[in-house]
């Protein structure tokens, strides 16, 4: 029997899974970590402790739990939150904390400057994406300007997955899907790094080499084997961003199929036959040559529920809060929540947007507020799906995955407000399971279509007509539009 091992590093925890040749899960392991917020609008991880330390921990746990001989593992694949920005020195040592994906909005000034200098149309033509808080290029420019001493020492600028693969193999490599988020430094037309739009950000030699996700970054070194317990020489794939691996885990593979990931943020990926390029969404080449992906994501989703529990419900756990929310009527008795507690990504791309509970009165309970928070995230998701519809790219199938699929209120509210059904597969382990499958594909132990056999459909969430949502969803969008200027003035102060 041969096995593949997948590890995914998320915003709040790392998950690992060991599977056999038929996709059966042999062992799972998790380890929590924290997202650091040193100041408003910033979001960071400690690369050595939170990324590599977690990888080592869960890999050792998987081997100990399963009793599998490390030499029986055919390949290893990793995914991680992304796109992130991590400068490392000539020895590969991190020079600062890893700057996280679009929830980190520190480079707003650089985004505005680069957009004005290069031009929106030119950026879309070359990069397939507008510059937003999801873009890594402006964050590198922020680093160069604000910490020139760190930038000068940076031999490479990595993302989270490329750091882990370097620790495993000693090679600096990044997949095309992740690299497309390095705008304006990646040309989606030539599938190559470019400095044609902004030559003052970074020398291209300081970026990892490009490859496809199921190509090999290298093999496990003796040093990595000593730390992880893996066998020296075990093949390691290039890997990808967590959301892409999560999409693979539930069978997203054909044009028109969409993943809805319920995690610390909502993240959406739809595979398309042709590029879908619109400033409100994101574009990238998909994990395999000749395929495309259209993406969207909210800034706070599961993160908002964590905040609510930590600040307003320390006496309750998530199960108790979910029960309180379920007891509240749909529409939360007229209470609307704008979930923009870390600004917002798609479709409004507004880092200065603010969170709000609107419509409170003395009859509202904590359960009403928690339901409103969940429904606010669901409304933000519906806004994204509405954008896809406007572009003629409504999904044929939506497959839901992530920890949030266990929250019936959240799932049903999302389907009800958007009018979209959702498929939930049997295994909801998530990205680490997708990593294990991609590792199997890389070594020829599985073909792409076999994921539906590895992970069959378990249930379907069907949308229901809810009068309260029909009335409140348009008010949700108007509330943001009518308070936008106030939010921006607050942010400027």
C-alpha positions as CSV (number, residue, x, y, z in Angstrom):
1,X,0.0,0.0,0.0
2,X,1.2,3.5,-0.8
3,X,0.1,6.7,0.8
4,X,0.1,10.4,0.1
5,X,0.3,13.2,2.7
6,X,-1.2,16.6,2.6
7,X,-0.8,19.5,4.9
8,X,-2.7,22.8,4.8
9,X,-1.8,25.9,6.8
10,X,-4.8,28.1,7.4
11,X,-5.5,31.4,9.1
12,X,-6.2,29.9,12.5
13,X,-5.0,26.3,12.3
14,X,-3.0,23.8,10.3
15,X,-4.5,20.5,9.2
16,X,-2.8,17.4,8.0
17,X,-4.1,14.2,6.4
18,X,-2.7,10.9,5.4
19,X,-4.6,8.9,2.8
20,X,-4.3,5.5,1.1
21,X,-4.3,4.8,-2.6
22,X,-8.1,4.8,-2.7
23,X,-8.6,8.1,-0.9
24,X,-9.5,6.6,2.5
25,X,-8.3,8.8,5.4
26,X,-5.8,6.9,7.5
27,X,-4.9,9.7,9.9
28,X,-5.7,13.4,10.6
29,X,-4.0,16.0,12.8
30,X,-4.5,19.6,13.6
31,X,-2.7,22.4,15.4
32,X,-4.1,25.9,16.1
33,X,-2.2,29.2,15.8
34,X,-3.2,32.8,16.0
35,X,-3.5,35.6,13.4
36,X,-1.5,38.5,14.7
37,X,-3.0,42.0,14.3
38,X,-0.3,44.4,15.4
39,X,-2.3,47.4,14.3
40,X,-5.7,47.9,12.5
41,X,-5.5,46.8,8.9
42,X,-2.5,44.5,9.5
43,X,-2.6,40.7,9.6
44,X,0.5,38.5,10.1
45,X,1.8,35.0,10.9
46,X,5.2,33.9,12.3
47,X,6.6,31.9,9.4
48,X,9.0,29.7,11.4
49,X,6.6,28.9,14.2
50,X,3.1,29.1,12.6
51,X,4.0,27.7,9.1
52,X,6.9,25.4,9.4
53,X,6.5,24.6,13.1
54,X,2.9,23.5,12.4
55,X,3.9,21.5,9.4
56,X,6.5,19.6,11.5
57,X,4.0,19.0,14.3
58,X,1.1,17.6,12.2
59,X,3.4,15.5,10.0
60,X,4.9,13.8,13.1
61,X,1.4,13.4,14.5
62,X,0.2,11.7,11.3
63,X,3.1,9.3,11.3
64,X,2.7,8.5,14.9
65,X,-1.1,8.0,14.7
66,X,-1.0,5.9,11.6
67,X,2.1,3.8,12.2
68,X,2.8,4.1,8.5
69,X,6.4,3.6,7.4
70,X,7.5,7.0,6.0
71,X,9.1,5.2,3.1
72,X,5.6,4.1,2.0
73,X,4.6,7.7,1.5
74,X,4.7,8.3,-2.3
75,X,4.5,12.1,-2.2
76,X,3.9,15.1,0.0
77,X,1.9,18.2,-1.0
78,X,1.4,21.4,1.0
79,X,-0.9,24.3,0.7
80,X,-1.2,27.5,2.8
81,X,-3.0,30.7,3.1
82,X,-2.3,33.1,0.3
83,X,-1.2,35.2,-1.3
84,X,1.3,36.2,1.5
85,X,4.5,38.2,1.5
86,X,7.6,37.0,3.3
87,X,11.1,38.3,2.8
88,X,13.9,35.8,3.6
89,X,17.7,36.3,3.8
90,X,20.3,34.4,1.8
91,X,19.9,31.4,4.1
92,X,16.2,31.4,3.8
93,X,15.6,32.7,7.3
94,X,12.5,35.0,7.6
95,X,13.3,38.7,8.1
96,X,9.9,39.6,9.5
97,X,6.5,38.1,10.1
98,X,4.6,36.9,7.0
99,X,2.2,39.5,5.8
100,X,-1.1,37.8,5.1
101,X,-3.4,37.9,2.1
102,X,-6.2,40.4,1.4
103,X,-7.2,40.9,5.0
104,X,-4.0,42.8,5.4
105,X,-4.6,46.3,4.0
106,X,-1.3,48.1,4.9
107,X,-0.4,48.8,1.2
108,X,-3.5,50.9,0.3
109,X,-1.4,53.9,-0.6
110,X,0.9,51.8,-2.9
111,X,-2.2,50.3,-4.5
112,X,-3.6,53.7,-5.3
113,X,-0.3,55.0,-6.6
114,X,0.5,52.0,-8.8
115,X,-3.0,52.0,-10.2
116,X,-2.8,55.7,-11.1
117,X,0.7,55.4,-12.5
118,X,0.2,52.2,-14.7
119,X,-3.5,52.6,-15.4
120,X,-6.4,50.3,-14.6
121,X,-6.9,49.1,-18.2
122,X,-3.2,48.3,-18.6
123,X,-3.1,46.4,-15.3
124,X,-6.2,44.3,-16.3
125,X,-4.7,43.6,-19.8
126,X,-1.4,42.3,-18.4
127,X,-2.4,40.9,-15.0
128,X,-6.0,40.0,-15.4
129,X,-6.7,41.6,-12.0
130,X,-7.1,45.1,-10.6
131,X,-4.7,45.9,-7.8
132,X,-6.3,45.3,-4.5
133,X,-5.4,44.3,-0.9
134,X,-5.0,40.7,-2.3
135,X,-2.1,41.8,-4.5
136,X,1.4,41.1,-3.3
137,X,3.2,43.6,-5.6
138,X,2.1,46.7,-3.6
139,X,3.0,45.0,-0.3
140,X,6.5,44.4,-1.6
141,X,6.7,48.1,-2.6
142,X,5.4,49.0,0.9
143,X,8.2,46.9,2.4
144,X,10.8,48.6,0.2
145,X,9.7,52.0,1.2
146,X,8.9,51.5,4.9
147,X,11.6,49.0,5.9
148,X,14.5,49.5,3.4
149,X,16.9,47.7,5.7
150,X,14.8,44.6,5.6
151,X,14.2,44.8,1.9
152,X,18.0,45.2,1.3
153,X,18.6,41.9,3.1
154,X,15.9,40.0,1.3
155,X,17.4,37.5,-1.1
156,X,13.9,36.1,-1.9
157,X,10.3,37.3,-1.5
158,X,8.2,34.2,-0.8
159,X,4.6,33.3,-0.1
160,X,3.5,30.9,2.6
161,X,3.4,27.7,0.5
162,X,6.8,28.5,-1.2
163,X,8.3,28.9,2.3
164,X,7.2,25.5,3.4
165,X,8.3,23.8,0.2
166,X,11.7,25.5,0.6
167,X,12.0,24.2,4.1
168,X,11.2,20.7,2.8
169,X,13.3,20.7,-0.4
170,X,15.8,23.7,-0.4
171,X,14.2,25.0,-3.6
172,X,12.4,28.3,-4.1
173,X,9.3,27.7,-6.2
174,X,5.8,29.0,-6.6
175,X,2.8,27.8,-8.6
176,X,1.2,29.8,-11.4
177,X,-2.1,30.1,-9.6
178,X,-0.5,31.7,-6.6
179,X,1.9,33.8,-8.7
180,X,-1.0,35.5,-10.5
181,X,-1.8,37.2,-7.2
182,X,1.6,39.0,-7.3
183,X,0.2,41.7,-9.6
184,X,1.6,43.8,-11.2
185,X,4.6,41.4,-11.4
186,X,3.0,38.5,-13.2
187,X,1.8,38.4,-16.8
188,X,-1.2,36.1,-17.2
189,X,-0.8,36.1,-21.0
190,X,2.8,34.8,-21.0
191,X,2.6,32.9,-17.6
192,X,5.8,34.6,-16.6
193,X,7.1,37.2,-14.1
194,X,7.3,40.7,-15.6
195,X,8.8,44.1,-14.6
196,X,7.3,45.9,-17.6
197,X,4.6,47.6,-15.5
198,X,6.6,48.5,-12.4
199,X,10.3,48.1,-12.5
200,X,10.8,49.8,-9.1
201,X,9.1,47.1,-7.0
202,X,11.7,44.2,-6.9
203,X,14.2,42.5,-9.1
204,X,12.6,39.5,-10.6
205,X,15.5,37.2,-9.6
206,X,14.3,37.7,-6.0
207,X,11.0,35.9,-6.8
208,X,10.7,32.1,-6.8
209,X,10.8,30.1,-10.0
210,X,7.4,29.3,-11.6
211,X,5.9,25.9,-12.0
212,X,2.5,24.1,-12.0
213,X,1.0,22.8,-8.8
214,X,1.5,19.1,-9.5
215,X,5.1,19.4,-10.7
216,X,7.7,18.6,-8.1
217,X,9.6,21.3,-6.2
218,X,12.1,18.7,-5.2
219,X,12.4,16.0,-2.5
220,X,12.7,15.9,1.2
221,X,16.2,16.9,2.4
222,X,18.1,15.2,5.2
223,X,17.5,18.2,7.4
224,X,13.8,18.3,6.7
225,X,13.5,14.5,7.3
226,X,15.2,14.9,10.7
227,X,12.6,17.5,11.7
228,X,9.5,15.9,10.2
229,X,10.1,12.2,10.3
230,X,9.5,11.9,6.6
231,X,11.9,9.8,4.5
232,X,14.8,11.5,2.8
233,X,14.0,11.7,-1.0
234,X,10.2,11.7,-0.7
235,X,8.9,13.8,-3.6
236,X,7.3,17.2,-2.7
237,X,5.0,18.9,-5.1
238,X,5.0,22.7,-5.8
239,X,1.7,23.0,-3.9
240,X,-0.7,25.9,-4.0
241,X,-2.9,28.3,-2.1
242,X,-5.3,26.6,0.4
243,X,-8.5,27.7,-1.4
244,X,-7.4,26.0,-4.6
245,X,-6.6,22.7,-2.8
246,X,-9.9,23.0,-1.0
247,X,-11.7,23.3,-4.3
248,X,-10.0,20.1,-5.5
249,X,-11.0,18.3,-2.4
250,X,-14.7,18.5,-3.2
251,X,-14.4,17.7,-6.9
252,X,-14.3,21.2,-8.5
253,X,-12.7,20.3,-11.9
254,X,-14.9,21.2,-14.8
255,X,-15.9,24.7,-16.2
256,X,-18.9,26.0,-14.4
257,X,-18.1,24.3,-11.1
258,X,-17.6,26.5,-8.1
259,X,-16.3,26.0,-4.6
260,X,-17.7,27.9,-1.7
261,X,-15.2,27.7,1.1
262,X,-16.6,28.5,4.6
263,X,-13.6,29.4,6.7
264,X,-12.0,32.3,8.4
265,X,-13.0,34.1,5.2
266,X,-15.4,33.1,2.5
267,X,-13.4,32.2,-0.6
268,X,-14.9,31.3,-3.9
269,X,-13.3,29.7,-7.0
270,X,-15.0,28.9,-10.2
271,X,-13.2,27.0,-13.0
272,X,-13.9,28.5,-16.4
273,X,-13.1,27.5,-20.0
274,X,-12.1,31.1,-20.8
275,X,-10.7,33.9,-18.7
276,X,-13.3,35.9,-16.8
277,X,-11.6,39.3,-16.2
278,X,-13.4,41.9,-14.2
279,X,-12.1,44.4,-11.6
280,X,-14.6,43.2,-9.0
281,X,-13.2,39.7,-9.1
282,X,-9.8,38.0,-9.3
283,X,-8.4,35.9,-12.2
284,X,-5.7,33.3,-12.3
285,X,-4.6,30.4,-14.4
286,X,-6.0,27.3,-12.8
287,X,-3.8,24.5,-11.4
288,X,-3.4,22.8,-14.7
289,X,-2.3,24.2,-18.1
290,X,-5.1,25.5,-20.3
291,X,-7.6,26.0,-17.6
292,X,-8.7,29.2,-15.9
293,X,-10.2,30.3,-12.5
294,X,-12.3,33.2,-11.4
295,X,-12.1,34.0,-7.7
296,X,-13.8,36.1,-5.1
297,X,-13.4,36.4,-1.3
298,X,-14.8,38.2,1.7
299,X,-12.4,39.7,4.3
300,X,-14.1,38.5,7.4
301,X,-16.4,35.5,7.8
302,X,-15.4,32.9,10.3
303,X,-13.1,35.6,11.7
304,X,-16.2,37.6,12.5
305,X,-17.7,34.7,14.4
306,X,-14.5,34.3,16.4
307,X,-14.5,38.0,17.2
308,X,-18.2,37.9,18.3
309,X,-17.5,34.9,20.6
310,X,-14.3,36.4,22.1
311,X,-15.8,39.9,22.7
312,X,-19.5,39.4,23.3
313,X,-20.0,35.7,24.3
314,X,-17.1,34.5,26.3
315,X,-19.5,32.3,28.3
316,X,-20.6,30.4,25.2
317,X,-19.0,28.0,22.7
318,X,-19.9,28.0,19.0
319,X,-22.5,25.3,19.4
320,X,-24.3,27.4,22.0
321,X,-24.1,30.5,19.9
322,X,-25.4,28.6,16.9
323,X,-28.4,27.4,18.9
324,X,-29.1,31.0,20.0
325,X,-28.9,32.2,16.4
326,X,-31.2,29.4,15.3
327,X,-33.8,30.5,17.9
328,X,-33.8,34.0,16.3
329,X,-36.1,34.4,13.3
330,X,-34.7,34.7,9.8
331,X,-33.8,38.3,9.3
332,X,-32.9,38.7,13.0
333,X,-35.9,40.9,13.7
334,X,-34.8,43.5,11.2
335,X,-31.2,43.7,12.3
336,X,-28.6,44.2,9.5
337,X,-24.9,43.5,10.0
338,X,-22.3,44.9,7.6
339,X,-19.5,42.3,8.0
340,X,-16.7,44.6,6.9
341,X,-14.7,44.3,10.2
342,X,-11.5,44.1,8.2
343,X,-12.6,46.2,5.3
344,X,-13.9,44.2,2.3
345,X,-12.5,42.4,-0.6
346,X,-14.8,41.4,-3.5
347,X,-16.8,42.8,-5.0
348,X,-16.4,46.3,-3.5
349,X,-12.6,46.2,-2.8
350,X,-12.8,48.8,0.0
351,X,-10.1,48.5,2.7
352,X,-11.7,51.4,4.6
353,X,-15.2,49.8,4.8
354,X,-16.4,49.4,8.4
355,X,-18.4,46.7,10.2
356,X,-21.7,47.7,11.7
357,X,-24.9,46.4,13.4
358,X,-27.8,48.6,12.2
359,X,-31.3,48.5,13.4
360,X,-30.7,47.6,17.0
361,X,-33.5,48.1,19.6
362,X,-34.1,47.0,23.1
363,X,-35.8,43.7,22.0
364,X,-32.7,42.4,20.3
365,X,-30.8,39.5,22.0
366,X,-27.3,38.2,21.6
367,X,-28.8,35.4,19.5
368,X,-30.3,38.0,17.1
369,X,-26.9,39.7,16.8
370,X,-25.1,36.5,16.1
371,X,-27.7,35.6,13.5
372,X,-27.3,39.1,12.0
373,X,-23.6,38.6,11.8
374,X,-24.0,35.3,10.0
375,X,-26.6,36.7,7.7
376,X,-24.3,39.7,7.0
377,X,-21.6,37.3,5.7
378,X,-24.3,35.5,3.7
379,X,-25.4,38.7,2.2
380,X,-21.8,39.6,1.3
381,X,-21.6,36.2,-0.4
382,X,-24.8,36.8,-2.3
383,X,-23.4,40.1,-3.5
384,X,-20.4,38.2,-5.0
385,X,-22.7,35.6,-6.7
386,X,-24.8,38.5,-8.1
387,X,-21.6,39.9,-9.6
388,X,-20.9,36.5,-11.3
389,X,-24.4,36.6,-12.7
390,X,-23.9,40.1,-14.1
391,X,-20.9,38.8,-16.0
392,X,-22.8,35.9,-17.4
393,X,-20.8,33.5,-15.3
394,X,-23.3,32.0,-12.9
395,X,-22.1,28.6,-11.6
396,X,-23.6,25.4,-12.8
397,X,-22.8,23.7,-9.5
398,X,-21.7,25.1,-6.1
399,X,-19.8,22.7,-3.8
400,X,-19.5,23.9,-0.2
401,X,-16.6,23.0,2.0
402,X,-14.8,24.2,5.2
403,X,-15.6,24.3,8.9
404,X,-18.6,26.5,8.3
405,X,-20.6,23.8,6.6
406,X,-21.4,22.4,10.0
407,X,-23.3,25.7,10.8
408,X,-26.8,25.0,9.5
409,X,-27.9,28.7,10.0
410,X,-24.9,30.0,7.9
411,X,-25.4,27.5,5.1
412,X,-29.1,28.0,4.8
413,X,-28.9,31.8,5.0
414,X,-26.3,31.8,2.2
415,X,-28.6,29.6,0.0
416,X,-31.7,31.6,0.9
417,X,-30.3,35.1,0.3
418,X,-28.5,34.1,-2.9
419,X,-31.1,31.7,-4.3
420,X,-28.3,29.2,-4.9
421,X,-28.2,25.5,-4.0
422,X,-25.1,24.1,-2.4
423,X,-23.7,20.5,-2.5
424,X,-21.8,19.2,0.5
425,X,-19.5,16.2,0.0
426,X,-18.9,13.3,2.3
427,X,-15.5,14.4,3.4
428,X,-15.2,18.0,4.6
429,X,-11.6,17.8,5.7
430,X,-10.8,20.5,3.2
431,X,-7.5,21.7,1.6
432,X,-5.2,19.0,3.2
433,X,-7.4,16.3,1.6
434,X,-7.1,18.1,-1.8
435,X,-3.3,18.3,-1.2
436,X,-3.2,14.6,-0.7
437,X,-5.1,14.0,-3.9
438,X,-2.9,16.4,-5.9
439,X,0.1,14.5,-4.6
440,X,-1.4,11.3,-5.9
441,X,-2.0,12.9,-9.3
442,X,1.6,14.1,-9.4
443,X,3.0,10.6,-8.9
444,X,0.5,9.0,-11.3
445,X,-1.5,7.3,-8.5
446,X,-4.7,9.1,-9.4
447,X,-6.3,10.9,-12.4
448,X,-8.1,14.2,-12.0
449,X,-11.6,12.7,-12.4
450,X,-11.1,10.2,-9.5
451,X,-11.7,12.9,-6.8
452,X,-15.5,12.3,-7.2
453,X,-14.9,8.7,-6.2
454,X,-12.6,9.7,-3.4
455,X,-15.3,12.2,-2.1
456,X,-18.9,11.5,-3.1
457,X,-21.9,13.9,-2.5
458,X,-23.5,13.6,0.9
459,X,-26.3,16.2,0.9
460,X,-27.7,19.3,-0.8
461,X,-28.8,22.6,0.7
462,X,-31.8,23.9,-1.2
463,X,-32.7,27.6,-1.1
464,X,-36.0,28.7,0.3
465,X,-38.0,32.0,-0.3
466,X,-37.7,34.1,2.8
467,X,-39.7,37.4,2.8
468,X,-37.4,39.0,5.4
469,X,-34.3,38.4,3.2
470,X,-36.1,39.7,0.1
471,X,-36.7,42.9,2.0
472,X,-33.4,43.3,3.8
473,X,-30.8,42.2,1.2
474,X,-31.4,45.4,-0.9
475,X,-31.2,47.4,2.3
476,X,-27.9,45.7,3.1
477,X,-26.4,47.0,-0.1
478,X,-27.9,50.4,0.3
479,X,-26.6,50.6,3.9
480,X,-23.0,50.2,2.7
481,X,-23.4,52.7,-0.1
482,X,-25.0,55.3,2.2
483,X,-22.4,55.0,4.9
484,X,-19.3,54.6,2.8
485,X,-18.2,58.2,3.0
486,X,-18.6,58.1,6.8
487,X,-16.5,54.9,7.0
488,X,-13.8,56.5,4.9
489,X,-13.7,59.6,7.1
490,X,-13.4,57.5,10.2
491,X,-10.6,55.5,8.5
492,X,-8.8,58.7,7.6
493,X,-8.8,59.9,11.2
